[in-house]
Amino acid sequence: MFPGGMDPRQMKKLMKRMGISSEDIEAEQVIIKCVDREIIIENPSVIKTLVQGQQMFQIQGDIRESSSDESVSISADDVELVKAQTGVSEEKAILALEKSKGDIAQAILDLKS
């Protein structure tokens, strides 16, 4: 029951008249990337609300944090692709992929320039 004795159907009608709409979003995980860390929300309950053209999200769930300087996993296929496109050694390809945080296109561009 909502404040003032209003049932959920009445509340939705009132919100609709005020131009407010909301929807549940089925999500498995929400990641918020900050400059120095990541906030990871597992098993989230996500509600998207639209108020006067502005979208807002309310998120609840199991929260954990990790630092953003964690190493990037680089596959052998990525290394081979960078080597084939640039003609560099495996070591240089790996360094370029690490520098670009696993972005293959950026690694190739960096090595070709």
N, C-alpha and C positions, 0 to 999 in steps of 0.2 A: 504494500500500500504506500502511496506517495503522500507527502505532506499535504495537509488540508483535506484529507479524505478522498483525494482524486485517484481514480483507478487508472491503470496504464493506458487503456483505450482513450480516456478523456485527455490524458496528458499528451498522447500522440496527436490528437485532433488539435489541441491548443498549440502545440509546437508547430504543426503544419500551418495553422493560421498565422503564426508569427514568422513564417518563412524559415523554420528550422527543420532540417531533416537529418536522420541518422540511419546508419546501416552497420550491421556486424560484418566484419571481415574475417574470413577464415585464414589464419596464418599459422605457420609452424614455428617461425622464429622471426624476431625483429632485431636488427643490428643498427645501433646508432654509432656512427664513426666520428670520433672527436679528433682533435689534433694529436693528442698524446695517448689516447686509449680508445677502446671500443666497449660499448655497453651492449651486452647480448641478453635478450629476453627470450627465454625458452617457454614453451606452452603458453603463448600469449592470448589474452582476450583483447581484441582490438575493435574499437568502435569509431567509425568515421562520422563526424558531424559537420553539416554544411550550414553556416549561419551567414546570411547576407553575402554570399559569394566567397566566403572564407572557409577553407577546409581545416578542420581540427581533428586530431587523433588522440584517443584516450587508450592507453596501453597498460595492462596489468599482467603480471606473470612472474616467473622465477628469474631473478636478475643475477647476472655475473658480469665481471669486468675482466678485460685483458689489455695488456699494453699493446700499442700498435707497432712496436718494433719487433714483433715476432717474425721469424723467417718465413719467406715465401717458398712454397713447394714448387720446384721446377722439374718438369718431366723430361725424360730423355728425348721424347719426340719434339718437345719445344727446342731443346738444344740443337738437335739435328736440323730442324727447320731454319733456325737462325744461322747455323753453319752453312747450310746449302744456299741460303739467300745472300750471304755476305762473303763467304769464302774464308772466314776466320777460323782459328783453332777452337777446340772445344772449351779450353779455359777462358778465352776471350768471350765466347758465346755465353758461358755461364755467368761471367762477371757482368756482362751487359744485361742479362735477364734479371740478375739480382738487383742491379742498379735501377732497372725499370719496374721493379717489384712484380716480375712475372709477365709484364706486358710485352708480348712478342713483337708487335708492330713497332713499339717505341725502341726496343732493343735493336731491331734491324735498322731503323732510322739513325740511331745513335752511332752504330758501327759504320754506316755508309757515309756519314758526314765527316 
